[in-house]
Amino acid sequence: MTNYYQILAIEATVDAAAVKAAIMRQLRTWSGRTSSHSLERRQEAEKMMKLIAEAEAVLSDSDRRKNYDRELTSSPAPAASPSSSGGRPASTSSAGELVAEGRQRASEGRYEEALELATRATELQGDHAEAWALLAAVHHHLGEKQQAIFEYGRALRQAPDNAAWHFEVGLVHEALTEYDRAIEHYQTAARIDPQETVYRAEIGLVYYLKDDLAEAVSIWEDCLRTDPNNKSVKDLMCDALIQQELAGFWDIPAGTGIPAGYYAASRSQVDSAKAAIAKVRQQGSPGPRLGESIARLESFLAASETMYFQGSKRILIAAAAMSVLGWMWAGGFTHLTYQLWYLGGGLLYFFASRLPGYAVVASRLQQQAGKTSLGVHLADSGSGCLLSLAFVALPVIAIITYVRNQKLIRS
């Protein structure tokens, strides 16, 4: 029975969020390898992508996961099968034959058998590079990563210019989060075989895992200049572009004058996010996961550009009250003056005090940094002094508020 937890490199006890994160991590890791020039590596990546999809279908559904866990616990370990090396016992096979048989077993997921065959091959011929590489690959699959690094080292002593093995040992370092060592091996592999896009693309993935999304995007853009039809790299780059923009939005709690949610903090950030979405859409129709990320970013943008009243409600109430009093008690020219002064001034103040979400966040950040402005004071104040001022100079307040707030809007 296939162990999906082993494929995702997680424990069977992790929660749904950890399963989802592991699935996304494995998808990013393997999707870039489906376009490798190496048939063997491409087939391995395609097989892994299929298994990851199966794992997602089972482990993302709570009921299916419970049933799967019960079956996994009760399923017996696979029994070892006899060697198929031309009918001869493995002990009489050559190192090359043992390696070939071990690769076959490994491709079938029978790693313990592959381990035994690879070990016999190295014992039979200690300088057989392919045997050491197979042994390393099997140990990597079994989670014995330090042992895998040692064995890849033995293989590379015999064949230091083998780009594929530099790449494989880089994957082991990457799995151990030894990112600098991983990059060194990927760079060596790319230098040996510059035509293999996956080596350079994996460097970008390491920077992605290090949260250096800008560098990851730069590397993947460079990959696409020489391999423009590489869909896997396009998908990785597009995902990084959107994630880079999402990471810049501020998580704003309730009680700040705008609904709780994620907001940009400047006009330039809004424009950058829109440009990223446009760039991603130029690459073609996004897949379901990327589409979800784009929709999320667009919802953040919509909130960031929604206009919110940030002025003093007391000023508006005072303006409305004075306008009504003027209509009730005054007449003629005086009546018109009251209407224009207070009702008109109140409307001007209302529209001048409306700010897009990103400008509200910018003003709050300025306040936290001690850089307040008159526009901000007017947005937060309802003091008696300000109300008295409103009776005399409401249109002036509206104009000053408008000018100050426009600076925030354009920032």
MARVO-888969 format. One record per residue (C-alpha): residue in three letters; x, y, z; residue number from 1. Coordinates in steps of 0.05 Angstrom, whole numbers, always signed. Example, Ala and Ser with C-alpha at 12.3 -4.5 7.8 and 13.67 -1.06 7.14 Angstrom:
! residues 2
> residuo, c1, c2, c3, num
> ala, +246, -90, +156, 1
> ser, +273, -21, +143, 2
END
This chain:
! residues 411
> residuo, c1, c2, c3, num
> met, +0, +0, +0, 1
> thr, +27, +68, -19, 2
> asn, +47, +110, +41, 3
> tyr, +26, +181, +23, 4
> tyr, +55, +209, +87, 5
> gln, +124, +183, +66, 6
> ile, +115, +215, -2, 7
> leu, +98, +282, +29, 8
> ala, +154, +275, +81, 9
> ile, +107, +286, +140, 10
> glu, +84, +246, +201, 11
> ala, +16, +212, +198, 12
> thr, -6, +252, +259, 13
> val, -1, +322, +229, 14
> asp, -63, +365, +221, 15
> ala, -98, +385, +157, 16
> ala, -60, +451, +151, 17
> ala, +7, +415, +154, 18
> val, -17, +366, +101, 19
> lys, -37, +423, +55, 20
> ala, +29, +458, +65, 21
> ala, +67, +394, +50, 22
> ile, +27, +382, -13, 23
> met, +43, +453, -38, 24
> arg, +116, +444, -21, 25
> gln, +121, +378, -58, 26
> leu, +83, +405, -118, 27
> arg, +131, +463, -124, 28
> thr, +190, +417, -116, 29
> trp, +169, +366, -169, 30
> ser, +131, +408, -220, 31
> gly, +195, +441, -243, 32
> arg, +227, +374, -258, 33
> thr, +172, +349, -305, 34
> ser, +206, +387, -362, 35
> ser, +276, +359, -350, 36
> his, +316, +338, -410, 37
> ser, +332, +273, -374, 38
> leu, +278, +221, -391, 39
> glu, +292, +184, -325, 40
> arg, +284, +246, -283, 41
> arg, +223, +270, -322, 42
> gln, +189, +202, -313, 43
> glu, +205, +203, -239, 44
> ala, +176, +274, -232, 45
> glu, +113, +255, -270, 46
> lys, +104, +194, -226, 47
> met, +113, +237, -164, 48
> met, +64, +289, -188, 49
> lys, +13, +233, -198, 50
> leu, +26, +206, -128, 51
> ile, +21, +276, -97, 52
> ala, -46, +286, -132, 53
> glu, -70, +220, -103, 54
> ala, -45, +240, -34, 55
> glu, -82, +306, -38, 56
> ala, -147, +272, -58, 57
> val, -143, +223, +0, 58
> leu, -112, +264, +56, 59
> ser, -151, +329, +43, 60
> asp, -217, +293, +56, 61
> ser, -225, +278, +130, 62
> asp, -268, +216, +121, 63
> arg, -223, +187, +67, 64
> arg, -162, +202, +109, 65
> lys, -191, +164, +169, 66
> asn, -205, +103, +126, 67
> tyr, -136, +108, +94, 68
> asp, -102, +112, +162, 69
> arg, -138, +50, +186, 70
> glu, -118, +12, +123, 71
> leu, -46, +36, +126, 72
> thr, -39, +14, +198, 73
> ser, -68, -54, +185, 74
> ser, -33, -67, +118, 75
> pro, +25, -117, +121, 76
> ala, +95, -97, +98, 77
> pro, +108, -118, +25, 78
> ala, +142, -184, +20, 79
> ala, +209, -187, -15, 80
> ser, +207, -220, -83, 81
> pro, +262, -262, -114, 82
> ser, +313, -229, -158, 83
> ser, +296, -224, -232, 84
> ser, +368, -218, -255, 85
> gly, +361, -266, -313, 86
> gly, +343, -322, -265, 87
> arg, +411, -320, -231, 88
> pro, +419, -310, -156, 89
> ala, +439, -238, -139, 90
> ser, +503, -264, -107, 91
> thr, +530, -286, -174, 92
> ser, +510, -224, -212, 93
> ser, +560, -170, -233, 94
> ala, +558, -101, -200, 95
> gly, +526, -72, -263, 96
> glu, +471, -124, -263, 97
> leu, +458, -113, -189, 98
> val, +452, -38, -202, 99
> ala, +403, -49, -260, 100
> glu, +361, -96, -217, 101
> gly, +364, -46, -159, 102
> arg, +339, +10, -203, 103
> gln, +281, -32, -225, 104
> arg, +262, -48, -153, 105
> ala, +269, +26, -133, 106
> ser, +224, +47, -191, 107
> glu, +171, +0, -164, 108
> gly, +177, +30, -94, 109
> arg, +211, -32, -66, 110
> tyr, +267, +8, -33, 111
> glu, +289, -44, +18, 112
> glu, +303, -93, -37, 113
> ala, +337, -40, -78, 114
> leu, +380, -23, -18, 115
> glu, +403, -94, -11, 116
> leu, +421, -99, -84, 117
> ala, +458, -32, -85, 118
> thr, +497, -51, -22, 119
> arg, +519, -117, -54, 120
> ala, +541, -79, -116, 121
> thr, +586, -32, -75, 122
> glu, +614, -91, -37, 123
> leu, +628, -127, -102, 124
> gln, +660, -67, -135, 125
> gly, +679, -10, -89, 126
> asp, +693, +40, -145, 127
> his, +627, +29, -182, 128
> ala, +600, +100, -185, 129
> glu, +531, +79, -208, 130
> ala, +524, +32, -149, 131
> trp, +542, +87, -99, 132
> ala, +493, +134, -133, 133
> leu, +437, +83, -130, 134
> leu, +453, +69, -57, 135
> ala, +450, +144, -42, 136
> ala, +384, +151, -79, 137
> val, +352, +94, -40, 138
> his, +376, +121, +26, 139
> his, +348, +189, +7, 140
> his, +280, +158, -7, 141
> leu, +284, +121, +60, 142
> gly, +298, +186, +97, 143
> glu, +371, +172, +113, 144
> lys, +396, +236, +84, 145
> gln, +464, +243, +116, 146
> gln, +481, +173, +92, 147
> ala, +457, +193, +22, 148
> ile, +503, +253, +22, 149
> phe, +563, +209, +40, 150
> glu, +546, +159, -15, 151
> tyr, +535, +212, -69, 152
> gly, +604, +238, -48, 153
> arg, +632, +169, -63, 154
> ala, +598, +169, -131, 155
> leu, +623, +238, -148, 156
> arg, +695, +219, -132, 157
> gln, +691, +171, -190, 158
> ala, +652, +218, -235, 159
> pro, +661, +291, -213, 160
> asp, +629, +319, -276, 161
> asn, +564, +281, -269, 162
> ala, +513, +338, -268, 163
> ala, +455, +292, -250, 164
> trp, +489, +269, -185, 165
> his, +507, +340, -166, 166
> phe, +434, +356, -175, 167
> glu, +412, +296, -134, 168
> val, +458, +312, -76, 169
> gly, +434, +383, -80, 170
> leu, +363, +356, -69, 171
> val, +386, +321, -6, 172
> his, +417, +385, +22, 173
> glu, +353, +422, +3, 174
> ala, +311, +371, +41, 175
> leu, +356, +383, +101, 176
> thr, +346, +459, +92, 177
> glu, +421, +465, +79, 178
> tyr, +404, +515, +25, 179
> asp, +473, +544, +11, 180
> arg, +503, +475, +0, 181
> ala, +444, +457, -45, 182
> ile, +455, +519, -87, 183
> glu, +529, +502, -95, 184
> his, +513, +434, -124, 185
> tyr, +457, +461, -169, 186
> gln, +505, +514, -195, 187
> thr, +557, +460, -209, 188
> ala, +505, +418, -246, 189
> ala, +484, +479, -287, 190
> arg, +556, +495, -304, 191
> ile, +568, +423, -328, 192
> asp, +503, +419, -367, 193
> pro, +477, +490, -382, 194
> gln, +424, +463, -429, 195
> glu, +386, +430, -371, 196
> thr, +337, +482, -347, 197
> val, +317, +444, -285, 198
> tyr, +384, +455, -252, 199
> arg, +377, +530, -255, 200
> ala, +303, +527, -239, 201
> glu, +318, +489, -175, 202
> ile, +364, +546, -153, 203
> gly, +303, +591, -159, 204
> leu, +262, +542, -118, 205
> val, +314, +544, -62, 206
> tyr, +309, +620, -60, 207
> tyr, +233, +612, -59, 208
> leu, +240, +567, +1, 209
> lys, +286, +619, +33, 210
> asp, +230, +670, +23, 211
> asp, +273, +710, -25, 212
> leu, +218, +713, -77, 213
> ala, +249, +770, -116, 214
> glu, +312, +729, -129, 215
> ala, +270, +667, -146, 216
> val, +230, +706, -198, 217
> ser, +294, +735, -228, 218
> ile, +325, +665, -236, 219
> trp, +262, +636, -267, 220
> glu, +256, +695, -315, 221
> asp, +327, +680, -336, 222
> cys, +308, +607, -347, 223
> leu, +250, +627, -391, 224
> arg, +295, +670, -435, 225
> thr, +331, +607, -458, 226
> asp, +272, +559, -450, 227
> pro, +210, +602, -463, 228
> asn, +161, +544, -470, 229
> asn, +178, +512, -403, 230
> lys, +109, +510, -370, 231
> ser, +134, +485, -304, 232
> val, +181, +544, -295, 233
> lys, +126, +592, -318, 234
> asp, +80, +564, -265, 235
> leu, +134, +571, -211, 236
> met, +149, +642, -232, 237
> cys, +76, +662, -234, 238
> asp, +64, +632, -165, 239
> ala, +124, +670, -137, 240
> leu, +101, +735, -168, 241
> ile, +33, +730, -135, 242
> gln, +60, +705, -68, 243
> gln, +110, +762, -68, 244
> glu, +53, +813, -74, 245
> leu, +10, +777, -23, 246
> ala, +67, +779, +27, 247
> gly, +69, +855, +25, 248
> phe, -3, +866, +48, 249
> trp, -17, +887, +119, 250
> asp, -62, +847, +165, 251
> ile, -106, +901, +195, 252
> pro, -149, +884, +256, 253
> ala, -218, +911, +270, 254
> gly, -226, +978, +304, 255
> thr, -180, +1018, +259, 256
> gly, -233, +1054, +218, 257
> ile, -236, +1001, +164, 258
> pro, -261, +929, +164, 259
> ala, -211, +877, +187, 260
> gly, -172, +847, +129, 261
> tyr, -110, +853, +87, 262
> tyr, -92, +919, +55, 263
> ala, -37, +952, +15, 264
> ala, -3, +1012, +46, 265
> ser, +12, +1055, -15, 266
> arg, -11, +1070, -85, 267
> ser, +53, +1041, -113, 268
> gln, +39, +975, -78, 269
> val, -30, +972, -109, 270
> asp, -1, +986, -178, 271
> ser, +54, +934, -168, 272
> ala, +2, +880, -150, 273
> lys, -40, +897, -210, 274
> ala, +22, +893, -255, 275
> ala, +39, +825, -226, 276
> ile, -31, +799, -240, 277
> ala, -28, +825, -311, 278
> lys, +41, +793, -321, 279
> val, +16, +726, -296, 280
> arg, -45, +728, -341, 281
> gln, +0, +741, -401, 282
> gln, +32, +673, -388, 283
> gly, -33, +638, -403, 284
> ser, -93, +612, -365, 285
> pro, -73, +600, -292, 286
> gly, -86, +533, -259, 287
> pro, -135, +524, -202, 288
> arg, -86, +537, -145, 289
> leu, -55, +598, -178, 290
> gly, -125, +622, -196, 291
> glu, -143, +619, -122, 292
> ser, -82, +660, -104, 293
> ile, -98, +712, -157, 294
> ala, -170, +716, -132, 295
> arg, -144, +727, -61, 296
> leu, -97, +782, -84, 297
> glu, -153, +815, -124, 298
> ser, -198, +815, -62, 299
> phe, -142, +849, -23, 300
> leu, -136, +901, -79, 301
> ala, -211, +913, -79, 302
> ala, -210, +927, -4, 303
> ser, -148, +971, -11, 304
> glu, -183, +1014, -63, 305
> thr, -251, +1018, -29, 306
> met, -264, +1088, -2, 307
> tyr, -276, +1095, +73, 308
> phe, -299, +1157, +111, 309
> gln, -244, +1177, +159, 310
> gly, -268, +1244, +184, 311
> ser, -305, +1265, +247, 312
> lys, -379, +1245, +248, 313
> arg, -390, +1300, +299, 314
> ile, -370, +1352, +249, 315
> leu, -421, +1324, +199, 316
> ile, -475, +1323, +252, 317
> ala, -459, +1395, +272, 318
> ala, -460, +1417, +200, 319
> ala, -528, +1384, +188, 320
> ala, -556, +1414, +253, 321
> met, -533, +1484, +236, 322
> ser, -561, +1477, +166, 323
> val, -629, +1457, +194, 324
> leu, -628, +1514, +244, 325
> gly, -611, +1563, +190, 326
> trp, -670, +1538, +148, 327
> met, -718, +1542, +207, 328
> trp, -698, +1610, +237, 329
> ala, -667, +1650, +181, 330
> gly, -696, +1676, +117, 331
> gly, -677, +1707, +51, 332
> phe, -604, +1715, +37, 333
> thr, -585, +1693, +107, 334
> his, -622, +1627, +95, 335
> leu, -583, +1614, +31, 336
> thr, -517, +1631, +65, 337
> tyr, -530, +1581, +121, 338
> gln, -548, +1528, +70, 339
> leu, -486, +1538, +28, 340
> trp, -439, +1547, +87, 341
> tyr, -460, +1489, +130, 342
> leu, -494, +1439, +85, 343
> gly, -446, +1452, +28, 344
> gly, -386, +1453, +75, 345
> gly, -410, +1388, +107, 346
> leu, -415, +1354, +40, 347
> leu, -346, +1379, +20, 348
> tyr, -318, +1354, +86, 349
> phe, -351, +1285, +77, 350
> phe, -320, +1275, +8, 351
> ala, -253, +1304, +28, 352
> ser, -249, +1256, +87, 353
> arg, -260, +1193, +46, 354
> leu, -196, +1153, +36, 355
> pro, -181, +1088, +0, 356
> gly, -162, +1031, +46, 357
> tyr, -88, +1035, +28, 358
> ala, -85, +1108, +48, 359
> val, -120, +1093, +114, 360
> val, -66, +1041, +129, 361
> ala, -12, +1091, +108, 362
> ser, -39, +1143, +156, 363
> arg, -41, +1093, +213, 364
> leu, +30, +1073, +199, 365
> gln, +50, +1146, +199, 366
> gln, +16, +1155, +266, 367
> gln, +53, +1096, +295, 368
> ala, +118, +1127, +270, 369
> gly, +99, +1194, +300, 370
> lys, +89, +1227, +233, 371
> thr, +18, +1253, +238, 372
> ser, -14, +1306, +194, 373
> leu, -72, +1354, +200, 374
> gly, -113, +1307, +155, 375
> val, -102, +1251, +204, 376
> his, -119, +1294, +264, 377
> leu, -184, +1314, +231, 378
> ala, -200, +1242, +217, 379
> asp, -193, +1222, +290, 380
> ser, -215, +1283, +328, 381
> gly, -283, +1303, +354, 382
> ser, -262, +1353, +406, 383
> gly, -303, +1413, +426, 384
> cys, -248, +1459, +400, 385
> leu, -253, +1427, +332, 386
> leu, -329, +1432, +332, 387
> ser, -325, +1506, +349, 388
> leu, -276, +1515, +292, 389
> ala, -324, +1477, +246, 390
> phe, -379, +1528, +259, 391
> val, -335, +1583, +233, 392
> ala, -290, +1552, +180, 393
> leu, -322, +1486, +158, 394
> pro, -306, +1495, +83, 395
> val, -235, +1514, +101, 396
> ile, -228, +1451, +142, 397
> ala, -255, +1411, +84, 398
> ile, -204, +1441, +36, 399
> ile, -146, +1429, +84, 400
> thr, -170, +1357, +96, 401
> tyr, -175, +1346, +21, 402
> val, -104, +1372, +7, 403
> arg, -73, +1331, +64, 404
> asn, -110, +1268, +46, 405
> gln, -91, +1273, -27, 406
> lys, -19, +1266, -6, 407
> leu, -36, +1201, +28, 408
> ile, -75, +1176, -33, 409
> arg, -18, +1191, -80, 410
> ser, +36, +1162, -34, 411
END
